[in-house]
Amino acid sequence: MEQAWGDASVWIGLAFLASLIAHKTRTSVALVELCLGIGAGALVGPHLTPWVQFLSALGAVVLTFLAGAELEKEVLRRYWKESLAIGTASFLAPFLACGWAARFFLHWSSDAAWIAGIALSTTSVAVVYAVMLESGLNEEPIGKLILAACFVTDLGTVLTLSLRFSSLGWPFWTFAVLTAVALPIACRLASAVLRVFGGTHIGEPEARYLWWVLAVFAWLAVRGGSEAVLPAYLAGVLLADTVQTHREFTRKVRSTVFGLLTPFYFLKAGVLVDVRSVWALRWIVVFLIVAKGIAKWTGVYPVARWFRFPSDVSAYTALLMSTGLTFGTIASLYGYNRHILSKAQYSVLVTAIILSAIVPTLVAQGLFGRRLTRRPAEVPSPSLTQSGLSGPAPQPEE
């Protein structure tokens, strides 16, 4: 027990330090936790005990649930053509290009190349959402559309990861059937529990019910040879409207997740990075970042232009869809835990993902962010304007 408390003091201390740095630098706390984890792994080497592993896995599951719960169904219904087209291109282009490059240029194994393609195809909802909030574009049609496209991209990532690496025996099909039938029922009951208790009971039955549902379906997913984050993401999507109408409940869940669980996930992902391997294979990191950036751009930019987005809006959308963090590290860690990726491969892949969360965001905000914030009503394509969600065109200054 003494050792456990000692380990806990190291991990929680790192989490606290990460929050201070993130607050001071106005940077994504997940990004800081990953970087701190890399540094701690190289200098201190915190123990990856079973309880750390479990809290890390639980953090990934609940974080994925919250990502799904960010989706506004009304936005997806109104912008389904644009979000589906952009999101699909954002997933398929880097998935195919980066997977192919890892297989034939880097000579990784077939399964390792699959993991690389999946990890580098992701778009970070957390990073994009933070950028939207900071710029105010989350209230504009283009911001809502980009977030909806992120959902399509990440759903493709989660489904591909689960289906490609699942053993399609009877446990998997049992999980698939139970998820299709029982998960919507469980989510309807969750809505009813929220309406009844509404976050007023000190025992927090609505929160405990949510944890229970996520735990049950995570167990079914793992037992079925799939990934625990898949039912969590679907549950978040199904409960998105309910969660968004119960802000106090959402605040409590986020406080628990970001205060306790996700630091273990991101710190652990960083601790597993081998800095010496990254330095020795730095050219591979650059190669992966460039491959992802080119694939995202060639996939997203032409589609956005096809919907008659202005060129700067198309470029801004392509750059933000190039960011990756949460699901990319989930896919990488999945490959490492199942011995598909070596420690060196995992290290260069996670480093490329971390840099992909930084570089495109800085470029997008530096070149286009301020310009688009000044004239958000010009952003939507004609189909968005017809939806009635765009404001009137700005009047020229006299």
Secondary structure, DSSP 4 states (H G I P E B T S, - for coil): -HHHHHHHHHHHHHHHHHHHHHHHHT--HHHHHHHHHHHHHHHT-----HHHHHHHHHHHHHHHHHHHHT--HHHHHHTHHHHHHHHHHHHHHHHHHHHHHHHHTS---HHHHHHHHHHHH---HHHHHHHHHHHTGGGSHHHHHHHHHHHHHHHHHHHHHHHHTS--SHHHHHHHHHHHHHHHHHHHHHHHHHHHHTT-STT-HHHHHHHHHHHHHHHHHHHTTS-THHHHHHHHHHTHHHHHH-HHHHHHHHHHIIIIIHHHHHHHHHHT--HHHHHHTHHHHHHHHHHHHHHHHHHHHHHHHHTT--HHHHHHHHHHTT---HHHHHHHHHHHHTTSS-HHHHHHHHHHHHHHHHHHHHHHIIIIIHHHHH-GGG-S-HHHHHHT-S-PPPPPP-
